Amino acid sequence: MPAPHISVFAMTSARVRGRVTLTAMVTPPAGGHHEPGWVTFFDGDQVLGTTELAGKSRPAKATLTVPSLAGGMHRITARFTSFFDAEEQGSALILIS
Protein backbone atom coordinates (compact mmCIF):
# COMPACT_ATOMS: atom_id res chain seq x y z
CA MET A 1 0.00 0.00 0.00
CA PRO A 2 1.39 3.48 -0.83
CA ALA A 3 2.63 5.61 2.07
CA PRO A 4 0.87 8.74 3.34
CA HIS A 5 2.17 12.13 2.20
CA ILE A 6 3.46 14.53 4.86
CA SER A 7 3.76 18.31 4.40
CA VAL A 8 5.58 20.41 7.02
CA PHE A 9 4.97 24.12 7.60
CA ALA A 10 6.35 26.71 10.02
CA MET A 11 4.97 30.07 11.04
CA THR A 12 6.34 32.50 8.44
CA SER A 13 7.23 35.28 10.90
CA ALA A 14 9.46 33.14 13.11
CA ARG A 15 11.90 35.28 15.11
CA VAL A 16 14.91 34.58 17.30
CA ARG A 17 13.78 34.07 20.92
CA GLY A 18 10.16 33.90 19.76
CA ARG A 19 7.74 30.99 19.79
CA VAL A 20 7.62 28.98 16.58
CA THR A 21 4.52 27.03 15.56
CA LEU A 22 5.16 23.96 13.41
CA THR A 23 2.40 22.13 11.53
CA ALA A 24 2.47 18.79 9.74
CA MET A 25 -0.35 17.74 7.42
CA VAL A 26 -0.66 13.98 6.88
CA THR A 27 -2.60 12.94 3.78
CA PRO A 28 -3.42 9.26 3.25
CA PRO A 29 -2.64 7.79 -0.17
CA ALA A 30 -5.37 7.79 -2.82
CA GLY A 31 -7.98 5.25 -1.84
CA GLY A 32 -6.41 4.94 1.61
CA HIS A 33 -7.88 5.80 4.96
CA HIS A 34 -6.78 8.06 7.79
CA GLU A 35 -4.61 6.26 10.33
CA PRO A 36 -4.38 7.55 13.89
CA GLY A 37 -0.90 8.14 15.26
CA TRP A 38 1.71 10.63 16.40
CA VAL A 39 3.93 13.19 14.72
CA THR A 40 7.43 13.86 16.08
CA PHE A 41 9.10 17.11 15.00
CA PHE A 42 12.89 17.34 14.64
CA ASP A 43 15.35 20.20 14.12
CA GLY A 44 18.10 18.25 12.38
CA ASP A 45 18.66 15.29 14.74
CA GLN A 46 17.22 17.05 17.82
CA VAL A 47 13.70 16.07 18.87
CA LEU A 48 11.55 19.17 19.38
CA GLY A 49 8.47 17.30 20.57
CA THR A 50 5.76 14.78 19.78
CA THR A 51 2.04 15.40 19.40
CA GLU A 52 -0.93 13.25 18.48
CA LEU A 53 -2.39 13.59 15.01
CA ALA A 54 -5.63 15.54 15.40
CA GLY A 55 -8.93 14.77 13.76
CA LYS A 56 -10.08 12.34 11.15
CA SER A 57 -10.11 14.82 8.29
CA ARG A 58 -8.08 14.53 5.10
CA PRO A 59 -5.44 15.73 5.59
CA ALA A 60 -5.08 15.29 9.35
CA LYS A 61 -3.05 17.93 11.21
CA ALA A 62 -0.47 17.93 13.99
CA THR A 63 0.71 21.21 15.52
CA LEU A 64 3.59 21.86 17.92
CA THR A 65 4.68 25.22 19.35
CA VAL A 66 8.31 25.41 20.51
CA PRO A 67 9.53 28.21 22.82
CA SER A 68 12.28 29.35 20.44
CA LEU A 69 14.90 28.33 17.89
CA ALA A 70 18.33 29.85 17.36
CA GLY A 71 18.80 32.26 14.45
CA GLY A 72 19.71 30.77 11.08
CA MET A 73 18.47 28.04 8.76
CA HIS A 74 16.81 24.95 10.23
CA ARG A 75 15.79 21.67 8.59
CA ILE A 76 12.55 20.77 10.31
CA THR A 77 11.38 17.20 9.85
CA ALA A 78 8.06 15.70 10.89
CA ARG A 79 7.91 11.94 11.31
CA PHE A 80 4.47 10.32 11.37
CA THR A 81 4.15 7.03 13.21
CA SER A 82 0.77 5.32 13.01
CA PHE A 83 -0.71 3.18 15.74
CA PHE A 84 -0.14 0.34 13.27
CA ASP A 85 3.66 0.90 13.03
CA ALA A 86 3.77 2.59 9.61
CA GLU A 87 6.30 5.42 9.60
CA GLU A 88 6.77 8.21 7.07
CA GLN A 89 8.38 11.64 7.19
CA GLY A 90 8.54 14.96 5.40
CA SER A 91 10.73 18.04 5.92
CA ALA A 92 11.01 21.76 5.28
CA LEU A 93 13.67 24.46 5.62
CA ILE A 94 12.81 27.47 7.77
CA LEU A 95 14.80 30.63 8.43
CA ILE A 96 14.76 32.15 11.91
CA SER A 97 15.79 35.81 11.78
C-alpha positions as a printed Julia matrix, in Angstrom:
97×3 Matrix{Float64}:
   0.0    0.0    0.0
   1.39   3.48  -0.83
   2.63   5.61   2.07
   0.87   8.74   3.34
   2.17  12.13   2.2
   3.46  14.53   4.86
   3.76  18.31   4.4
   5.58  20.41   7.02
   4.97  24.12   7.6
   6.35  26.71  10.02
   4.97  30.07  11.04
   6.34  32.5    8.44
   7.23  35.28  10.9
   9.46  33.14  13.11
  11.9   35.28  15.11
  14.91  34.58  17.3
  13.78  34.07  20.92
  10.16  33.9   19.76
   7.74  30.99  19.79
   7.62  28.98  16.58
   4.52  27.03  15.56
   5.16  23.96  13.41
   2.4   22.13  11.53
   2.47  18.79   9.74
  -0.35  17.74   7.42
  -0.66  13.98   6.88
  -2.6   12.94   3.78
  -3.42   9.26   3.25
  -2.64   7.79  -0.17
  -5.37   7.79  -2.82
  -7.98   5.25  -1.84
  -6.41   4.94   1.61
  -7.88   5.8    4.96
  -6.78   8.06   7.79
  -4.61   6.26  10.33
  -4.38   7.55  13.89
  -0.9    8.14  15.26
   1.71  10.63  16.4
   3.93  13.19  14.72
   7.43  13.86  16.08
   9.1   17.11  15.0
  12.89  17.34  14.64
  15.35  20.2   14.12
  18.1   18.25  12.38
  18.66  15.29  14.74
  17.22  17.05  17.82
  13.7   16.07  18.87
  11.55  19.17  19.38
   8.47  17.3   20.57
   5.76  14.78  19.78
   2.04  15.4   19.4
  -0.93  13.25  18.48
  -2.39  13.59  15.01
  -5.63  15.54  15.4
  -8.93  14.77  13.76
 -10.08  12.34  11.15
 -10.11  14.82   8.29
  -8.08  14.53   5.1
  -5.44  15.73   5.59
  -5.08  15.29   9.35
  -3.05  17.93  11.21
  -0.47  17.93  13.99
   0.71  21.21  15.52
   3.59  21.86  17.92
   4.68  25.22  19.35
   8.31  25.41  20.51
   9.53  28.21  22.82
  12.28  29.35  20.44
  14.9   28.33  17.89
  18.33  29.85  17.36
  18.8   32.26  14.45
  19.71  30.77  11.08
  18.47  28.04   8.76
  16.81  24.95  10.23
  15.79  21.67   8.59
  12.55  20.77  10.31
  11.38  17.2    9.85
   8.06  15.7   10.89
   7.91  11.94  11.31
   4.47  10.32  11.37
   4.15   7.03  13.21
   0.77   5.32  13.01
  -0.71   3.18  15.74
  -0.14   0.34  13.27
   3.66   0.9   13.03
   3.77   2.59   9.61
   6.3    5.42   9.6
   6.77   8.21   7.07
   8.38  11.64   7.19
   8.54  14.96   5.4
  10.73  18.04   5.92
  11.01  21.76   5.28
  13.67  24.46   5.62
  12.81  27.47   7.77
  14.8   30.63   8.43
  14.76  32.15  11.91
  15.79  35.81  11.78
